[in-house]
Structures are given as C-alpha cells and as structure tokens.
Amino acid sequence: MRGRIFVLLFLGWAVSGAVSDAADVFIGTTRSGYEKIPLMIVPFQGENSVAEQVLLAETVLQADLERSQFFTIVARGKVASSLGPTGAPDAAMISNAGTAGVQVVAWARLVPRGDDWVLESYAYETAKGEQVVAVRMVGDQKSIRMMAHRFADKLVSHFTGEPGIAQTKIAYISDISGRKEVYLMDYDGANEMRITADRNIVVSPRWSFDAGQISYTSYREGNPDIYFLDLSSGRRQRMISFPGLNLSAAWSPKGDRVAFATTKDGNAEIYTMKPDGTDLKRITFNTADDLSPSWSPTGRQIAFTSDRGGNPQVYVMDADGSNVHRLTFNGDYNTSASWSPKGDWIAYACRNEEKRLKICIDSSDGQQSVRLTESGPWDDEAPSWALNGRDLTFTSNRTGKNQIYAIHADGTGLVRLTSNGASNTAPAWSPR
C-alpha cells in the first residue's frame, strides 16, 4: 500500500503542478575561474520606419548577453562616439573603446527586404582592432527575436568556447486553454505556443536528444500512455501503452535508448527500450516504486527516484540497472532528479524543515549537497538544466499560481518566465 500511495501522490503532483524545500546556501563554482568580458553595444541601425524592430533586436541581444553571465555591458556614454557612414563603429571608436577598458564592441543593422528581414551583425575585438564575428541572418518579422538570440549565442561561443542558450526552448504544461496541454516557449519566456490538443490530463514533457521530438504522458485514450510528438511534422505516436501508469520517457544522450517508468508490474519500475519501441528491458527490480529516470551526459548512468528506503530519495544506477546507490541523504523527501549536461551536478526537489519543496543540487559523486532556492512559504520543484550546465528552470508557486522560473546554478539571477494567469508547470529545457 505504501508504494501505491507514493505513485498516486507523484501523479497527483504532476497533474496539479503543486510545488514545495531548501535553505539559503548557494554554490559559487559556476562563475569562478573567469572574469566577465566588458562589451559595448553600438546602437543598432535601420530605417526610421523600422525603429521599433531595430530596438527590439538590440534589447533582446543585451538581455541575452547579461543573462549569459559572461559579459558586462558597458554604457555607451563612456566611449567617444565615432561611427562610419553605415552607422558601424569605425576604427577610432573601437580604439577609444579599448582605451576605456572595453574588450568587445557589438553592432548590427536590420533591413527589411520584401517579406524578409535581414540582420547583419558584427563584433570587434578592441585589442586587435578588427572584426572577429560576422553573422548575416534572414527571416520574417516574427524571427527578429530569434535572430538576436542567434547573434548572442555566436558571441558567447566565440569569446568563451561554451554553448549559448539563447536559441533554446522550454517545454512545459499549461492550463491556459482550460485543459492541461504541452506548450513551448523561448528560453526567456517569449513566443508561447501550444503543441498538443489532447483535451485531457497531460503531464511530464521531455525532449528527445536532438530536440526534434517531445515525449509526454496523456490520458487522451483513457489510460496514462506515453506519446512521442515530432515537432517538424506534428505527427503524434503512442509509444508506450501498458496497463497502468506510464511516465517520464527520457532519451539517452545519443538517442539510442529511452528510459521510462511504468506500473505494469504492479509497482512502478524503470524500463529502457529503443526509440522505436523494440528491445524492451526492465532495469529496476524492487518492491518499492522507482520513477523519474534522468540520464547522465555520458549515457552510462541513470538517476531516479525511489522510496525503497522508506521515503522518496534520489538514487543512481548504471544504465543496465546495476550498481545502484543512494545519492541523497538530507531530508525525508527528495525527488525529480535532473542530471546536469556537464555531469557534475544533479538537481532535484528537496523538502525542508518547514515541509516546503525547494530546489537542491548534489554533486554527482555525492560529496557536496547544496540548497539552491531560498526559504519561504512556497514550493519550488521540477528542476531542468539548460545545455550550458549553468542555468536551471523550475516550477514555483511563490506568487500564488504555479509559474515557471529560471535561475543560475549559483543561486543568483532568478527570473520569472511565465505570467499569463494560468497554472504553468513541469518545465523541460531543450538540449540544443
């Protein structure tokens, strides 16, 4: 009976989006070891008739670069202005910027051409006095934000060698239509878009390894089955439909296996299979409930939730189910593990002394444990990592209804991503 209650409570939280633990301790390792790069954005250029769109592109770029944690935006007033005939910074301005301590100067021009918009974007390294980045992008008017995101990611990649996250997406569950459905949004909360119309209970969206598909559990046919939705074609396929609960399908990093939980054996157990549904293998064998698999970035291990010790805790096992060991020991309730793409941390929802859920992070070797989100009379849950391993998204009811937030992995930079008046839960950050 204890196991059945755990599964039902798990599903209840997934359906309702309730959230709840963690004290005020933050990690500093994510930002140590480098200094922020002083960068100045020269006013973007464009015809007077498109001034609003030009300002949008510039504003989005600045927000992306500030969010990246790699750049300090230098006010333009600190550098003597000197622009060429096209509005681009000339050699004198780039030299003046370098003298003022600016290392990078960024600039772009937005031009409408028929039904298309062209964003020509450039970056200059002041120490060299030369252009080091040039990106020309074409899209419709709705693509202006995404073109600015792409420019931001190019700058992050060029100057740091790390992947930018500005072009990534977040999948989540929202009831804004009156029913819970799967939605997508940009990493900064813009461009919300519904991608399912199941008109029933929908939970647990997860991304495929290549961001081409979304898996989710839906009651559309009566039983909680797992569906795969191809984002390019819109084709939906019911992949896992065992009697009982079928939850949390997670692709391996190489895309060769999918792990999921099912109660077809009575209690919840974790299975893996090939993405086409063949080669089904059961990898947990326990009278307790085993749920929420999350692959390590190497694909060699899986973190999961189990109440085999009496209460829900996070465990780690090899991908074949061997070498099971318990990861979390602080508190009496830890669940919903998410393995960092860098492999160094595992995030999860942890219950604190006030019986509220917060976001915690443990090192994957179990040697460090950190409570990430602050104490307060609200619940934070369902963490998911960005591909850079420096940012997470999660659900919180700190403002009343459940909403989706993002935070840096050192506990700073909390931002709210959804504000549409609906209940928004279960975020999953795309892997690219």
N, C-alpha and C positions, 0 to 999 in steps of 0.2 A: 504493500500500500504506500509506503514512503516514496518508492520510486515513481509510482503513478502520480502522486501529488506533485513531485518535482517537475515532471514533464508537463503536467497541466498548468502549473504556475509559470513555467518557461513560456509556453504557448500563450498564456494569458497576457504576460508582459509584452510579448512580441505583437499581439493583436492590439492591445490597448496603447502600447507605446509608453507605458509608465517608466519612470526613471528613478534611481537613488544612490556613495560613501567617499571620502579621502581627506586627509588633513593638509595643512599648509606647508608642504615641503616641495621644493622644485629642483629639477636637475639642471646643471649648468654645462654639461658636457657637449650639448649640441652646438653651442655657439662659441666654445673655447677653441683656441688654436688659429683664429684668423681675425683680422681687423676688417671692419666694413669699408667698402670702397666708396670714396667720395665721388658722386656722379651728379652732373648738372644736366637738366633737360632744357634745351633751347626751344623757344616757342614753336610748336608745330605750325607749318604753313599750309595754306589752302585759299581758295577763292572766298570772297566775302559771303557769297551765297551758301557756303557750306561751313560757316564758322562754328555752328553747333556741333557738327560731326567731328570737326578738327579738334575742338575742345574735349569731346568725348574720348577720342583716341589718346590724347595727351594725358587726360585724367586717369584713364584705365592703366596706361603704362606706369605712371607714377605710383599708383596704388599697388600694382603688381611688384614693382621693384622694392617698395617699402616692405611689403608682405614677405618678400623672399628672405629677409634678414641679412642679405649680403651687401646692401648698398645704403649709404647715407645720401639723401637728396640735398644738394647744396642749393641755397636760394640764388636765383639768377642775379640779384642785385649786388652780389659780392664780386661779380666779374664784369669788367668793362665790356659793353655790348659792341660787337663788330660783326656784321653779317654780310654775306656776299649777295649778289643780285637775285638769287633764288630764295633768299632767306636762310640759307645754310650758314653755319658758323664758318668764318674764314680763318686763315692761319693765325692772324693776330689774336682773335678771340680765343682760339684753342691754346695759344701760348699764354695769354693772360689767365686763362682758367688754370693751367698748370702752375703758374706762379702763385695763385690763390689756394693751391692745395687740392684742386680738383684733378682726379685721375682719368675720368671718363666724361666725355660730352656726347649726349644723345640728341638726335634730331630726326624729324620725319616730315614728309609732305603728303597730304591727302588730296587726291584728284578724282573727281567724278568723270567717268568716260562711258557715255551711253547709260546702260543699265548697271554697269560695273563701277566699283570704286577701287582705286589703286593707292596703296600705302607704300611709299618709298621711304625706307627707314635706314638710318646710318648711326654708327658710333665711332668716336675718335678717341684714341689714346693720347693723352696730352704729353706724356714722356717721349713718345715717338713723333708727335706732331702729325700723325697720319690716320687715315680711315682704316679701321680694323674690322668693322662689321657693316655689311650692306645686304638688306633684305627687301625684295620687291614682292608685294602680295596683292592679289586681285580677288575681289569678292563682291557680293551685293551689299546693300546698306546695312542689312542685319548682321553682316560679317565684320563690321568695323571693330567691335569689341574683341572678337577672336583674333583679328589681325594684330591688334595692340598686344594681346596676350602672347601671340607668337613672337613678336619683337622682344617682349620681356624675357621669354624663355631663351631666345637666342643670346641675349646679353648675359643671363645667368650662366648658360652653358659655356660661352666664350671666355668669360672672365673668372669662372670658378671651377669649370670642369665637371660640375654637378648638373643633374637634370632640373629644369624648371618645371613648375607645376601649374603655371597659369593657364595652360590649354587643357588641363584635366577636367573631368566631370565628376559629379557626385550623384549616385542613385539613392533614392530614399522612398519612403512610404508617406503619402499624404491623403487626408480625407477631405480635401478642399472641394471635391466634386460631390460630396455626400457619402461616398464609399471609399474605402482604402484602395488606392491604386499605386503603381510604381511610377515615379517621376524621375526626370533628370534635371540637373542644373549645372551651370558653370561653377568652377571652384570657389568663386566669390559670391555665389547666390543668385546671379543673374540668369536670365533666359530659362525660367522654369518650363518644363514640357512634360506632359503626361505621355507615357508609353504603353500603358495597359488600359483595358476597359473591361475588366473581368466582372465588375459589379458584384463582388463578394469579398470575403476576407482574403487579404493578400499580405504576406509577410516575407521577411528575410531576403531582400535583393542582394545578389552577389555578382561581381564582374567575372567574365572569362579572362584568361591570362593575357589575351591580346586586345581586350576591351571591345571585342566585336559582339559579344553576347551578354545578356543578363539572365541569371537564374533567379527564380523566386518560387515561393510556395503559395498556392492558391486553392481555394475551395470551389472554384468555378464549376467543377463536375461533382461536387458534394464531398469528396474526400480531400484532405490536405495533401495534394500532389505537387511535385516539383516540375516546373516548366522551364524550358530554355527559350529565350526570345532573341532572335537575330536582329540586331539594330539596323543593319543596312537594308534588309528586305522586309522587316516587320513580321517575318514568319515565326509563329509560336509552335513549340512542340512539347507535348507532355512526355517527359523522360523517365520519371520515377513515380510509380503509382501503386506502391504496395499498400495493402490494407493497414490502416493506422496513420500515424503522423509521419510525414516525410519532410525534412527540414534542412536548411542551410547547406545547399550544394556549393562546394568551393573547389575551383580549378587549381591544379598544381601549377607551379611557375612555368613549366614547359608546356602545359596544356595537354599532357598525355594521360592524366588521371583526374577524376572528380571525386572528392570525399563528401559524404553527407551522413545525416543521422536518420534513422527510421525505427519505428516501434513495431515493425512486422514480426519481430521475435518475442514480443510481449513488452519488454522494457526497451528503452532507446539504446541502440547500438550504432557504431560508426562503420560504414562500408566505404569502399572505393570501387570505381569502375572506369572503363574507358569513356570518353565523352559521347560515344555513340550508343552507350548503354550496355555494351558487352563486357565480358571478363569481370563479373561482379565478385568482389572479395570482402568478406567480413573481417575487420581487423581489431575489434574490441570484443571481449568475452567476459562479461561481468554481470552480476545480478543487479548492479546499480544502473543508473541512467548515464549514458555518455552522449554528449551533444556538442554542437558548435565547433566543428573542426576548422583549423586555420593552419595552412601550410607554412613551413619555414621557406625563406627565399631560395634555398638550395633544393627544396623538394624532398629532402631526406627525412624530415621530421614533421610531426603534426601536433599542434597544441589543441587541447579540447577541454570541455567542462565535464566533470563527473562528480556525483555525490557518493562515490564508493567509500569515502572516509567518514560519511555521516552527514556532511553538508557539501554544497556545491563548491568545488575548488578547481583551479586550472592545473591540468596535467600535460606532460609532453611525452610522446612516444615516437619511435621510428615509424617511417611511412608504411611498414608492413605490420605494425601493431606490436612489435617487440620493444623491450627496454622502456617500459612505462615507468615514469617517475613523477612525483608531485612537485609542482613549481611554487605554488602559493601556500603560505602558512600564516600570514597575518589576517586576522578576522575570520568570521564564521561564514562568509558568503562572498565568493569570487567567481565571476562567470564572464562569458562572451569574449574570449581571447582573440586578439588580433596581432599577428606577428609582423614586426617592422620589416620593410623591404631591405633594410641594411642587415637584418638578422641579429641586431644587438639587443633589442628590447621587445617585450611582449606586453601589450596594453590590454586592460580588462576592466570590467566594472567591479568595484570592491565596496563592501558595506562597512561603514564606520561605526563608531561608538553610539552615535545618535540614530542608528538604523537607517541612514540615508546612503544611497548609492553615489559614489564618486568615480572618477577615472584614476586608475593606478597603473604604474608601469614597473615591471620587473626586468632585470637583465636576463637574457635567455639562459645564462648559466646559473641563475638563481641566487647570485651573490649580492645583488642590490635590489631594493624594493623602495619605490617612490610613490607617494600620493600626489597626483598631479593637479586636480581641480580643488578649489578652496572649499572649506566647510561652510555650511549654510542649510537652511530649511528647504532644500530642494534635492532633486535626484539627477545625476548625470550617468549615462550608460551608453552602451553600444558603440565603443570606440572603433575607428577605422583609420589606418595610416595612409598618408599621401605617399607617392612613389619616392619622394626625396628622403623619407625617414625622419624628417624634421617637423612635420605637421600632422595633426590628427583632426578628425571630425567626430562629433558625438551628439547624442540627444540629451536635452536638458529641459526640465520644466521650471526653471528658475524664474520665469516671468509669468507662470500660470500654465498655459497650454504647452505641450511638448513642442520644442523648436530645435533646429539643428545649428550647431556652433562649430567653429574651428578654433584650434589653439596650437601654439608652438609646443614642441616637445620639452621645452624648459619651463613650461607653465605660464609663459607670457603671451601677449598678443591675442587674447580672447576676442573673437568677433562672432556676432550672430549672423547666420546666413539666410534664414527664412523668417519672414514676417508677414505672411499672408492671412493670418487669422485662423488658419487651420491647425490641426494637430499634425506635426511633421516628425517622423521617427526613422530609426534604422538606417542611418546613412552608410553608404559604401563608396569609398574613394576609388576612382578608376586607376588601373595600373599604368596608364600612359595617356 
